[in-house]
Amino acid sequence: MTQHTEIEARQAGKAEGIGSPRKTKELLQKYGFSFKKSLGQNFLIDSNILRNIADAAELGPSKGALEIGPGAGALTEKLAERSGRVVAIEIDQRLLPMLEESLSAYPNVTVVHGDVLKVDLRALFREQFDGLDGVSVVANLPYYITTPIVMKLLEERLPVESIVVMIQKEVADRFAAPPGSKDYGSLSVAVQYYAVPEVVAKVPHTVFIPQPNVDSAVVKLKMRSAPPVDVKDEALFFDVVHVAFAQRRKTLLNNLQQRFFAESGGKDACRAFLEACGIAPERRGETLSLAEYAGIANALYERSPGV
C-alpha cells in the first residue's frame, strides 16, 4: 500500500492509525521508549477520542494546528488529515526519531524540538502559519504543567481561533466553572476573560499508556475577539482577582483591605469603597462575576491610578 492510499484508508477508518494500542506499543518497543514521570507522559490510545479532539478544533485545508507534546504522533496524525499545516512542539528529544517515522506520510507536519514555555510562539506563528485562514492549538497536555501552558497561550494573545486540550478533569471543571460554584476561582476568571470555555468530553484514565490516577476531560476554549468586560488596567484587574481568592474563606472586606487599604483607612475605608461599588463587603471572592471584579478594579484605578 502506498503512503497516499494508506492515508486515505486511515481517513476512511479502514486502516490502523498511530493511536491504536497495537501500533503505539509497537513503536514504543521498537525505539525502546520508557516514559518519564517528570514530563507527565501519558499517550492516548483510543482512536474515537483522538478523532473527537481533532474534530472539536474545526480545522480544514486552509487552516493550521499547533500541537504541544505530540508523543508518538497519534493526535498529530488526526490533525494532519484535517488541516493544511501542523506544527508540533516536543520537549523530549528521544521521541524525535519515532515521530520522524510515524509521521513520514504527512509532508504537512513539522516537528519542533523545544519547551513550549520557552519557545517564541509569535515568531513561530509568523514563520509557520503565514497565509492560513486560521490556527487552533490542539494538545494532550501534561497534567503538571497545564495551567502555565494555557495561560501563556492566552496571555500572549496569539492569533488562534480556539484551544482544544485534553487536561485533568478537575482543571477542566475549574476552567468552565460559573460564579458561586465550588470550582470557581481565579483560574476560572482568567480563562473566561480571554475565552469561552466548554467541556466537550470526559475521558476515563483507562485509555492512556501508562494509565494516570485521575480521569481527564477535553475542553475547548473559543477565543474572544475582546474581553467580556472593560478594564482600565488589566494588571490591576488580575491583582484584585488574585487577592480576592488568596484566602477563600475570608470575605472580600478582609482580603482586599489588607492589600489595597492597609495604609489608607483600613477596614472602614474598604467597607465604604465596596458599598460604593454596589458590592456587599461580606461576600466572598467565589461569588463575584467578571463584571463585578472589573467594577472593583476600575474603581480602585480611579481612586488612585497606578495602585
Sequence and secondary structure as in RCSB ss.txt:
>XXXX:A:sequence
MTQHTEIEARQAGKAEGIGSPRKTKELLQKYGFSFKKSLGQNFLIDSNILRNIADAAELGPSKGALEIGPGAGAL
TEKLAERSGRVVAIEIDQRLLPMLEESLSAYPNVTVVHGDVLKVDLRALFREQFDGLDGVSVVANLPYYITTPIV
MKLLEERLPVESIVVMIQKEVADRFAAPPGSKDYGSLSVAVQYYAVPEVVAKVPHTVFIPQPNVDSAVVKLKMRS
APPVDVKDEALFFDVVHVAFAQRRKTLLNNLQQRFFAESGGKDACRAFLEACGIAPERRGETLSLAEYAGIANAL
YERSPGV
>XXXX:A:secstr
  HHHHHHHHHTT S  TTSHHHHHHHHHHTT    GGGT  EE  HHHHHHHHHHT   TTEEEEEE  TTSHH
HHHHHHHSSEEEEEE  GGGHHHHHHHTTT TTEEEEES TTTS HHHHHHHHSTT SEEEEEEE  GGGHHHHH
HHHHHTT S SEEEEEEEHHHHHHHH  TTSTT SHHHHHHHHHEEEEEEEEE GGGEES  SS EEEEEEEE S
S SS  S HHHHHHHHHHHHHTTTS HHHHHHHHHSTTTTHHHHHHHHHHHTT  TT  GGG  HHHHHHHHHHH
HHHSTT 
